[in-house]
Amino acid sequence: MVRRKNNIPSFENEPRWLDVKNKNPNSDGHFVYGIQTTGIYCRPTCPARTPDPDYIEFFDSCELAERHHYRACKRCKPNGESNQERDSRLITKACRIIEQMDGAINLEELSKRVAMSPSFFHRKFKKITGVTPKQFSTAIRIKNMQHELVKQNESITDAIYNSGFNSGSRFYAATDRSLGMTPGAYREGGKNTKIQFAIAECSLGSILVARSPKGICAISFGNDPTELLNNLQDKFPNADLIGGDTEFEHIVARVIEFVENPNTALDLPLDIQGTAFQQRVWKMLLTIPAGTTVSYTELAEMIGSPRSVRAVANACGQNSIAVAIPCHRVVKLDGNLSGYRWGIERKRQLLDRETEK
């Protein structure tokens, strides 16, 4: 059924029209739009030329559009699985396959199993998960390795091979940043690893600063100094935790000064331990200047993974180096504050200080 212009009011200022105009992928599944001049209805992300807003009307479902005598677009198939839904399903399938694979992956073979070309599969995998297939495979093997390391009756060499690494050198190269110590030390809760720490007071409450041989590995806030120390001990129960010397006390003072006055510089080496994806997020956080904020959606776009918003939020939540890695500068899309590992009120105060003139 073809309709005439002005049968319905213009939607030029309608938020859903902006989603159609910008082909917003997040709007897929929330509504469809009918085109009066053609009598078809489409998804917001339909790749066809964007219609004139004076000739469209919106519907909350495909059923409503069809009830108004519109027929489904054969190009974007609004009443079926979208391209993005299909890609997400296939990439999820690929992730499950990788989890079951032992050792290195074969990109060509893996792409065949999800019916994609190798280059398209590699691009889609990184866009959806935030990491490459190889990085995902390495992360799975590292996770397996962490489980293997705690088995008391198994040698470290056996653990390396049982977790999917085909050589010890590949394991040590891949896990240096993720474990932050040798596998033997990890197995024994940080045994023989020296970690300097100090607990002090600042305007945000108690603050713990810890340093490994590589650099600052923890900055955390809390209301109870004992709880802060217990959390550090729980992470590395057998590490050699030692109190800070005079040099380290100066470092702690610099950290506190930075907390109180974020416009000062904090040029300290950091021991950033995490997965490849987490490190991408945390390193991007280091580029956000004081006094500015970004949304989780914008941060996902900044690292080149626009569909990894939830994973980005999780990475922010896993950051253990407060302030120096400024995850407090990430907010909701509407600008409101979201959760913060060390409390929403501390996040508010940090942002308020950065915007003070």
C-alpha positions as CSV (number, residue, x, y, z in Angstrom):
1,M,0.0,0.0,0.0
2,V,1.6,3.3,-1.1
3,R,0.8,6.3,1.0
4,R,1.0,10.0,0.1
5,K,3.1,12.6,1.7
6,N,1.7,14.4,4.7
7,N,-0.7,11.6,5.7
8,I,1.3,11.7,8.9
9,P,3.3,14.5,10.5
10,S,7.0,14.9,9.8
11,F,9.4,13.0,12.1
12,E,12.4,15.2,11.4
13,N,12.9,15.9,15.1
14,E,12.0,12.5,16.3
15,P,14.9,10.7,18.1
16,R,14.1,7.5,16.2
17,W,14.6,9.4,13.0
18,L,18.1,10.3,14.1
19,D,18.8,6.6,14.7
20,V,17.6,5.9,11.1
21,K,19.6,8.8,9.7
22,N,22.8,7.6,11.6
23,K,22.0,3.9,11.1
24,N,22.5,3.4,14.8
25,P,23.2,-0.4,15.3
26,N,21.9,-0.1,18.9
27,S,18.4,0.7,17.7
28,D,18.0,-2.5,15.8
29,G,15.2,-4.6,17.3
30,H,13.6,-1.7,19.1
31,F,11.5,-0.4,16.2
32,V,11.1,-0.5,12.4
33,Y,10.0,2.3,10.0
34,G,7.7,2.2,7.0
35,I,8.3,4.1,3.8
36,Q,5.1,5.5,2.4
37,T,6.4,5.8,-1.2
38,T,7.4,2.1,-1.5
39,G,5.1,0.4,1.0
40,I,8.0,-1.5,2.6
41,Y,9.3,-1.4,6.2
42,C,12.9,-1.6,7.2
43,R,15.3,-1.8,10.2
44,P,17.0,1.4,11.4
45,T,20.3,0.1,9.9
46,C,19.0,-0.8,6.5
47,P,21.8,-0.2,4.0
48,A,19.5,1.3,1.4
49,R,19.5,5.0,0.8
50,T,18.0,6.9,3.8
51,P,14.4,8.0,2.9
52,D,12.9,11.5,3.3
53,P,11.6,11.9,6.9
54,D,8.4,13.3,5.5
55,Y,7.6,9.9,4.0
56,I,8.1,7.6,6.9
57,E,6.3,6.3,10.0
58,F,7.6,4.3,12.9
59,F,6.3,1.1,14.4
60,D,7.3,-0.7,17.6
61,S,7.2,-4.1,15.9
62,C,7.1,-5.8,12.5
63,E,3.6,-7.1,13.2
64,L,2.3,-3.5,13.6
65,A,4.0,-2.5,10.4
66,E,2.4,-5.4,8.5
67,R,-1.0,-4.6,10.1
68,H,-0.6,-1.2,8.4
69,H,-0.1,-3.0,5.0
70,Y,3.7,-2.6,4.8
71,R,5.8,-5.5,3.6
72,A,9.3,-6.5,4.8
73,C,12.3,-5.1,3.0
74,K,14.2,-7.9,1.3
75,R,17.5,-6.2,1.8
76,C,17.6,-5.7,5.5
77,K,15.0,-8.4,6.4
78,P,13.5,-6.7,9.5
79,N,11.4,-9.7,10.3
80,G,14.4,-12.1,10.4
81,E,17.9,-12.2,11.8
82,S,19.8,-9.1,11.2
83,N,23.3,-9.1,9.8
84,Q,24.6,-8.0,13.2
85,E,22.7,-10.7,15.0
86,R,24.0,-13.2,12.6
87,D,27.6,-12.0,13.0
88,S,27.3,-12.0,16.8
89,R,25.9,-15.5,16.7
90,L,28.7,-16.8,14.4
91,I,31.4,-15.0,16.4
92,T,30.0,-16.5,19.6
93,K,30.2,-19.9,17.9
94,A,33.8,-19.2,17.0
95,C,34.6,-18.3,20.6
96,R,33.2,-21.7,21.8
97,I,35.2,-23.5,19.1
98,I,38.4,-21.7,20.2
99,E,37.7,-22.6,23.8
100,Q,37.7,-26.3,22.8
101,M,40.8,-26.1,20.7
102,D,44.1,-27.3,22.0
103,G,46.9,-24.9,21.2
104,A,47.3,-22.5,18.4
105,I,44.4,-21.8,16.1
106,N,44.2,-21.9,12.3
107,L,42.4,-18.8,11.1
108,E,41.5,-20.3,7.7
109,E,40.0,-23.4,9.2
110,L,38.2,-21.5,11.9
111,S,36.7,-19.0,9.4
112,K,35.4,-21.9,7.3
113,R,33.6,-23.4,10.3
114,V,31.6,-20.2,10.7
115,A,31.1,-19.7,6.9
116,M,33.1,-16.5,6.6
117,S,36.1,-15.5,4.6
118,P,39.3,-15.3,6.8
119,S,39.7,-11.5,6.4
120,F,36.0,-10.8,7.1
121,F,36.0,-13.2,10.0
122,H,39.2,-11.6,11.5
123,R,37.7,-8.1,11.2
124,K,34.3,-9.1,12.6
125,F,35.8,-11.0,15.5
126,K,38.0,-8.1,16.6
127,K,35.1,-5.6,16.2
128,I,32.7,-7.7,18.3
129,T,35.1,-9.1,21.0
130,G,37.6,-6.3,21.1
131,V,40.6,-8.7,20.5
132,T,41.9,-10.8,17.6
133,P,41.2,-14.6,17.4
134,K,44.8,-15.2,18.4
135,Q,44.6,-12.9,21.4
136,F,41.4,-14.6,22.5
137,S,43.0,-18.0,22.1
138,T,46.0,-16.8,24.2
139,A,43.7,-15.5,26.9
140,I,41.9,-18.8,27.1
141,R,45.2,-20.7,27.4
142,I,46.4,-18.3,30.1
143,K,43.1,-18.8,32.0
144,N,43.7,-22.6,31.7
145,M,47.3,-22.1,32.8
146,Q,46.2,-20.3,35.9
147,H,44.0,-23.3,36.8
148,E,46.8,-25.8,36.0
149,L,49.3,-23.9,38.1
150,V,47.4,-24.5,41.3
151,K,47.5,-28.2,40.9
152,Q,49.9,-29.4,43.5
153,N,51.0,-32.6,41.8
154,E,51.8,-31.2,38.4
155,S,55.1,-29.6,37.3
156,I,55.1,-26.2,35.8
157,T,56.3,-27.6,32.5
158,D,53.4,-30.0,32.4
159,A,51.0,-27.2,33.3
160,I,52.4,-25.1,30.3
161,Y,51.8,-27.9,27.8
162,N,48.5,-29.0,29.3
163,S,47.1,-25.5,29.0
164,G,47.7,-25.5,25.2
165,F,51.1,-23.8,24.8
166,N,53.4,-25.7,22.6
167,S,56.6,-24.3,24.1
168,G,57.7,-22.7,27.3
169,S,59.0,-19.6,25.5
170,R,55.6,-18.9,24.0
171,F,54.0,-19.2,27.4
172,Y,56.4,-16.8,29.1
173,A,56.1,-14.3,26.3
174,A,52.3,-14.4,26.4
175,T,51.8,-14.3,30.2
176,D,54.4,-11.8,31.4
177,R,51.9,-9.0,31.6
178,S,48.9,-11.1,32.6
179,L,50.5,-12.9,35.6
180,G,52.8,-10.0,36.6
181,M,55.3,-12.6,37.9
182,T,56.9,-15.9,37.1
183,P,54.4,-18.9,36.9
184,G,56.2,-20.4,39.9
185,A,55.5,-17.3,41.9
186,Y,51.9,-17.2,40.8
187,R,51.4,-20.8,41.8
188,E,52.6,-20.0,45.3
189,G,50.6,-16.9,45.7
190,G,53.4,-14.5,44.8
191,K,56.1,-16.3,46.7
192,N,59.5,-14.6,46.4
193,T,57.9,-11.6,44.9
194,K,58.6,-8.4,46.8
195,I,55.8,-5.9,46.9
196,Q,56.3,-2.6,48.7
197,F,53.2,-1.0,50.1
198,A,52.0,1.8,52.3
199,I,48.6,2.9,53.7
200,A,48.0,6.5,54.4
201,E,45.0,8.9,54.7
202,C,43.7,11.4,52.2
203,S,40.6,13.4,51.8
204,L,38.9,10.3,50.2
205,G,39.6,8.1,53.1
206,S,42.3,5.5,53.5
207,I,44.6,4.9,50.5
208,L,46.8,2.0,49.7
209,V,49.7,2.3,47.3
210,A,51.7,-0.8,46.2
211,R,54.6,-1.3,43.9
212,S,56.1,-4.4,42.3
213,P,59.6,-4.4,40.7
214,K,57.9,-3.2,37.5
215,G,56.0,-0.2,38.9
216,I,52.9,0.8,40.7
217,C,50.6,-2.2,40.8
218,A,47.8,-1.0,43.0
219,I,46.2,2.2,44.2
220,S,43.0,1.7,46.2
221,F,40.7,3.6,48.4
222,G,38.6,2.4,51.4
223,N,37.2,3.3,54.8
224,D,39.1,0.6,56.6
225,P,43.0,0.3,56.3
226,T,42.9,-3.3,57.5
227,E,40.5,-4.2,54.7
228,L,42.8,-2.6,52.1
229,L,45.7,-4.6,53.4
230,N,43.7,-7.8,53.5
231,N,42.6,-7.4,49.9
232,L,46.3,-7.0,48.9
233,Q,47.2,-10.1,50.9
234,D,44.3,-12.1,49.4
235,K,45.6,-11.4,45.9
236,F,49.2,-12.4,46.7
237,P,49.0,-14.4,50.0
238,N,52.6,-15.5,49.9
239,A,54.2,-12.4,48.4
240,D,56.9,-10.7,50.4
241,L,54.9,-7.6,51.4
242,I,57.3,-5.0,52.8
243,G,56.7,-1.5,54.2
244,G,57.8,1.4,52.1
245,D,61.2,3.0,52.7
246,T,61.8,6.7,52.5
247,E,61.9,6.7,48.7
248,F,58.6,4.9,48.5
249,E,57.1,7.3,51.0
250,H,57.9,10.1,48.6
251,I,56.0,8.1,45.9
252,V,53.0,7.7,48.1
253,A,53.1,11.5,48.8
254,R,53.1,12.2,45.1
255,V,50.1,9.9,44.6
256,I,48.2,11.7,47.4
257,E,49.1,15.1,46.0
258,F,47.7,13.9,42.6
259,V,44.5,12.8,44.3
260,E,44.1,16.1,46.0
261,N,45.1,18.1,43.0
262,P,44.6,16.2,39.7
263,N,46.0,19.0,37.7
264,T,49.5,18.0,38.9
265,A,51.5,15.4,37.0
266,L,51.9,11.8,38.1
267,D,54.7,10.5,36.0
268,L,55.3,7.1,37.6
269,P,55.9,3.7,36.0
270,L,52.9,1.5,36.2
271,D,52.7,-2.3,36.3
272,I,49.6,-2.8,34.2
273,Q,48.6,-6.5,34.5
274,G,45.6,-7.8,32.6
275,T,44.3,-9.4,29.4
276,A,45.1,-7.9,26.1
277,F,41.6,-6.4,25.9
278,Q,41.8,-4.9,29.4
279,Q,45.2,-3.4,28.6
280,R,43.8,-1.7,25.5
281,V,41.0,-0.2,27.6
282,W,43.3,0.9,30.4
283,K,45.9,2.4,28.1
284,M,43.2,4.4,26.3
285,L,42.0,5.7,29.6
286,L,45.5,7.2,30.1
287,T,44.8,9.5,27.1
288,I,41.6,11.1,28.6
289,P,42.6,14.5,30.0
290,A,41.7,15.7,33.4
291,G,38.4,17.6,33.5
292,T,36.8,15.6,30.6
293,T,34.7,12.5,30.6
294,V,33.7,9.9,28.0
295,S,30.9,7.4,28.0
296,Y,31.5,3.7,27.9
297,T,30.1,3.7,24.4
298,E,32.6,6.4,23.3
299,L,35.4,4.5,25.0
300,A,34.5,1.4,23.1
301,E,34.6,3.4,19.9
302,M,38.0,4.9,20.8
303,I,39.6,1.4,21.1
304,G,38.0,0.4,17.8
305,S,35.4,-2.0,19.3
306,P,32.1,-0.1,19.3
307,R,30.0,-3.2,20.1
308,S,32.1,-4.1,23.2
309,V,30.5,-1.6,25.6
310,R,29.8,-4.2,28.3
311,A,33.3,-5.6,28.1
312,V,34.7,-2.1,28.3
313,A,32.7,-1.4,31.4
314,N,33.9,-4.7,32.9
315,A,37.5,-3.7,32.2
316,C,37.0,-0.4,33.9
317,G,35.6,-2.2,36.9
318,Q,38.7,-4.5,37.0
319,N,41.2,-1.6,37.1
320,S,43.2,-1.9,40.3
321,I,45.2,1.3,39.9
322,A,42.8,4.1,40.8
323,V,43.4,7.7,39.6
324,A,46.6,6.9,37.8
325,I,44.5,4.9,35.3
326,P,41.5,7.3,35.4
327,C,38.5,5.0,35.0
328,H,36.6,7.5,37.1
329,R,36.4,9.7,33.9
330,V,34.0,7.2,32.2
331,V,30.3,7.9,32.7
332,K,27.0,6.7,31.3
333,L,25.9,7.8,27.8
334,D,23.5,10.4,29.4
335,G,26.4,11.9,31.5
336,N,25.2,10.4,34.8
337,L,27.7,8.6,37.0
338,S,27.7,4.8,37.1
339,G,29.4,2.4,39.4
340,Y,33.0,2.8,40.6
341,R,35.1,0.2,42.3
342,W,35.9,2.5,45.2
343,G,32.4,4.0,45.6
344,I,30.3,6.4,43.5
345,E,30.9,9.3,45.9
346,R,34.6,9.1,45.5
347,K,34.1,9.1,41.8
348,R,32.0,12.3,42.1
349,Q,34.6,14.0,44.2
350,L,37.4,13.2,41.8
351,L,35.5,14.5,38.8
352,D,34.5,17.7,40.8
353,R,38.1,18.4,41.6
354,E,39.1,18.0,38.0
355,T,36.5,20.5,36.8
356,E,37.3,23.1,39.5
357,K,38.9,26.2,38.1
